[in-house]
């Protein structure tokens, strides 16, 4: 994988000065990614809120007991697992699918996540959700800006973070049976650290991809959609882990 110096070389003209054309292209490429990401988050939030305000839809997906315990119904399981299928479809079919199909898949993913996240409005007050969302937005913006601007190659950090992510997944599966609050707290802290780091790593990776392929053609547009999904997931996971740490659950 190219070093950050190589990346800077590719984004400079023969005189060693940054290419104005390429810089403008890079900014447009990253802006396209962020626009997709923000649009996806807005769609997810809107769907989650509207679903939480629609008892018929909530009742079709979840069973809420008198103690506010939430149990998943079959439709809820389908909606929760469907986004995984969309990610697999995008990951393995991106080259062969059209740009329109890639965009439709991204918006469908955002809607499905919104449906599955409606349950957080049952567990947390709206003020807590808004506060944690604001903290997440500031944190994400800062780390993404760092990943974009830093001259340090974050490749080795990314490898370390992926190991940590794999550990979180395994430990979370174990804790489904243990139901340990201490382990849940530790996993939430580790989750925030891992996805904050991945935000910087993924931003730099997307910048590197631009240097390798440029901004012309349908392929670059499809990569922008996939890049938006990557950053969307970083943001969403930071938000969910912070909500577990900082949110006050309803009684």
N, C-alpha and C positions, 0 to 999 in steps of 0.2 A: 504494500500500500504506500502511496506517495507520502513523503514527509511534508511537514508544513512549509519548509523552505521551497520544496518543489511546487507546492500549491501556489505560493507567492510568485514563483517564477512564471508559472502558467498564466497568472493574472497580471503580468507585466508585459510591456512591449519590448522590442529589441533594444531600446535605449536604457532599459532598466526602470523606467518610470511606469506607474500603473496605467493600464490602458483605460481611457475614459469610456470607450465603447463596451469593453468587457465589464468594467465596474458597473455601468448602467444596466447591463444584461444581468449581472449577478444580483443587483438590488431588485430588479423586476422579478427574477426567478424566486428569490427568498420572499418577496412580498406576496407572490402568488401562493406560496406554501402557507404563509401565515394567514392569508385571507381564507384559504380553505379550512385551516385549523380553527380559526375563530368562528367561521360560519358553522362548522361541525359542532363546536362547543355550544354555540347559541341554540342550534337545533336540538341538541341533546338536552340542554337545560329547559327549553320550552316544552319539549315532549314530556320530560319528567314531571314538570310542574302541572301541566294539563292532565296528565295521567293520574297524578296524586289527587286532583280535584274531581276525578270521574269515578265514583264508587263502583259503577258497573264494571269498568275495565279493571280496577284494582281487585275486585272480587273474583274476576275471571282468572287472575294470575296468582293471587295470594289469599291465604286464609289467616285472618288476624284474630287471635284469641282475646279473651277478656283482660289478660295480663299484657296485652300489646305484643305478644310473641307472634312472629310472622312465619308461616309455613308456606312452602312453595307448592302450587298446584301444577299439574302437567303442562298447561300453557305457559306458566312462569318458567319452568325448566327449559322449554323450547326457546323462549325469548332470551333466556340467559345464555344458552349455549349457541344460538344462531350466530352471534357476532364472531365466534371462533371460526365458523365455516366461511364467513365473509373474508376474514383475514387470510385464511388458507387459499381461498379462491383468488384474491388479489395477489398474494405472494407468488403463487405458482402460475397464474394465468396472465400476469400483467403484460408480458411481451405480445401475446397473441390477441388480447382483447382490444377493443376500440377505446379511444379516450372517453367517449360517452359512457361506455360500460364501466370504466374505472371510476368516473365521477358518480355514477348512479350507485355503485357499490359503496363508495365512501359515505354518501348521504344515507343510504339504507343502514349502514353500520351505525351512524350517529343516531338514527331514529330508534334502532333496536336497543342501543345502550341507554337512551332516554327512557324507554319503556321499563327496562330492568332497574334503573336508578330511581324510579318513582318511589320505591320503598324507603329511601332515605328521608323523605318528607314525613314518613310515619314515625321515624326514629329520632329525628333531630328537629329543633326549632328553626324556623326560617332565618332568624337573625344569626344563628350559629353557622348555618350553611352559607349565608352571604359573607360573613366575616372570614371564614376559612377560604372561601373562593377568592376574596380580595388578597389574602396573604399568599395563596397559591399563585395568583396572577403576577404579583410583585416578584416572588421567588423565581418563577419560570422566566419572566422577562430578563431578570438579572443574569441567570445562568445561560440563557440562550444568547444574550449579548456577549457574554464571556466566551462562549464556544465560537461565536462568529468572529470575534476580534483577536482572540489570543493567537500568539505565534507558537505556542507549545503544541506538540503533536499529542493528542489525547487517545491515540490508538491503544496504548498499553493500559490506560485507565479504563477504556471501554471493555477490554477483555476481563479486567478485574471485576467490573460492575456486573457483567453478564454472569460471572460465577456467583456473585452475591444474589442476583435475581433468581438463579436456579436454586440456590439455598433457601430463599424466601418461599418459593413454590413448594419445595419439599417439606419445609417446616410448617407451612400453612396447612398442608394436607394432614400432617401428623397432629396438628393442634385441633383439627376438626374432631378428633377422637378424644384428645386430652382435655380440651376446653379450658386451657390454662390462661387466666387473665394476664399473668406475668409474661408468658410467652407471646401473647397477642400484643402487649405493649412493646416488647422488644422487637417484634416483627414490624410493627408500625413505624418505629424509629428507624430501623434498618431500611424499610421501604422508602421512606422520605429521602434518606441519604442516597440510596441507589438511584432513584428516579431523578433526583436533582442533578446527580452526576451524569446520568444518561442524557439529560436535556442538553448539557454542554457538548457531550460527545456526539449526539445525533445531529446537532446544529452544525458542528464542524464537518461531519461526514457528508451532510447535504451540500455544504459549500464546496467540499472536495469533489463531489460528483459533478457539480457545475463545471469545475475546472477541467474535468475529464471529458465531458460530453458537450458543453456549450448549452445554449438555450433554444436552439432551433429544432423544429420538428416535433412530431407527435410524441415521440419517445420521451423527450424532456418534459412535456406536459404531463405524461402519465407518471413519470418519476416524481413530479411535484405533488401529485395526488397521494402517492405512496409516502412521500416525505411528510405531508400534512398529517397523514394517519399516524405516523411514528411520533411526531411531536404532540399530537392530540392525546395519544396514549400516555406519554410522559406526563403531560399536564393532568390528565384525569387521575392517574395513579398517585401523583403528589397530593392532589385534592382529597382523594379518598383516605389515604393514610393519615393526612393531617386532620381530617374530620374525626377519625377514630381517636386521635390523640387529644384534640382540642375541643371537640364538640361535646355538649352535655346531652346525653340521651334522655328522651322523654320517659317519664315513669309509666 
